[in-house]
Amino acid sequence: MDWDADPDWEWHSAADDSPEQLMTLWQEAVARSRSAVAEALADGGLDRLARFTTSSGESPSLRRILVDLIEEYSRHIGHADLIRESVDGLTGEDPPG
């Protein structure tokens, strides 16, 4: 996919995408992310600073970026769990006995 062709693709592309296409997009994004992290780890480790600066002029370390991503991912997992609970009525991790 040409990501530059539509900067807002994520807001309207999924309606016409098949589950297989969405899974492929996700798998490709995961592969790109893993590759970028491996490259950064090889080039300075977790204390390596990003190549960009925040609006306050700081460059976060790879460690900070990864912790922020884990936090954001866990937040979305929690949202998905709330949606699932509203659909099936089950709470917690284990199915009923």
Summary of the structure (lengths in Angstrom):
residues: 97
radius of gyration: 18.0
end to end distance: 45.3
largest distance: 54.5
contacts: 173
relative contact order: 0.06
helix: 65%
strand: 2%
